[in-house]
């Protein structure tokens, strides 16, 4: 009799144990236990309280994952104002690290907890004080790198410090939205194909050759538009269910999550590459929040504005390794 593998022509991974970081849907044969196993999500997910930021802050730059996040800059409570603070999150609590060189808010961020970029934003109390500066974080300190070509605030970043995207934004003081998209190659910024619809404060996820921009705030009603990027062209795809901007976001072009947003909302939606699905709300509605994570199974929401917040929420979908048995 032909085997299943022979019929399908697919070889199942064999490993002496279980993978350290399995992904949902992964199947393997454990040669130690002599069992066939798989890993998958169990349930639809929920938000839970995490450690609070050291101070109430909104419009921060952000990078990293749920258990290794970075938040920087932003706007703190009146009397404190524009921030240079940098905080790291370890899955339980926030720790203050070295300051940015320049205090600013409404800046964009991308990368990881130990290798991040912060760029653009607003500094000082004058509406025209927009920034073209870029700072790079090496896990210990910030240093200035190549300036952007255009002053902007409320852009969104995704990718890495050697292959990152800056998406949309506005040029203040009238908050004229722009569709500009720039690529950072590790040394300098290079302008690439613009969004089809100019927007600021989109939910951004993915890499330079496979990115997604969801929602945002144009000159008019809040936006439900979603566009994907292949490194050359932006293409409109399935709209989000609830129009909004200033969201938190995490993930990839085909597996993303967005949460919160302006006007102050608690809505959470996940994306599977085809469909947006609304799931459990944040416990606390917020806009201009920090967002980090790996996607629909693991995300972090921190700070933001209802008033101005210091709270953190962690998103998780329970998962488990399952063993196949015969009977």
NORQUI-V673318 format. One record per run of one state. SS is the DSSP state (H for helix, E for strand, - for the rest). FROM is the first residue (numbers start at 1). TO is the last residue. If there is no record, write none. Layout:
SS FROM TO
SS FROM TO
//
This chain:
- 1 3
H 4 8
- 9 12
E 13 15
- 16 26
E 27 30
- 31 34
E 35 41
- 42 45
E 46 49
- 50 56
E 57 58
- 59 60
E 61 64
- 65 68
E 69 72
- 73 74
E 75 76
- 77 81
E 82 82
- 83 85
E 86 89
- 90 93
E 94 96
- 97 104
E 105 105
- 106 107
E 108 111
- 112 115
E 116 119
- 120 121
E 122 122
- 123 129
E 130 131
- 132 133
E 134 137
- 138 141
E 142 145
- 146 151
E 152 153
- 154 155
E 156 160
- 161 162
E 163 170
- 171 176
E 177 184
- 185 188
E 189 192
- 193 199
E 200 200
- 201 202
E 203 207
- 208 209
E 210 214
- 215 216
E 217 217
- 218 221
E 222 222
- 223 225
E 226 229
- 230 233
E 234 237
- 238 244
E 245 245
- 246 247
E 248 251
- 252 255
E 256 259
- 260 261
E 262 262
- 263 267
E 268 271
- 272 275
E 276 279
- 280 286
E 287 287
- 288 289
E 290 295
- 296 297
E 298 302
- 303 304
E 305 305
- 306 311
E 312 316
- 317 318
E 319 324
- 325 327
//
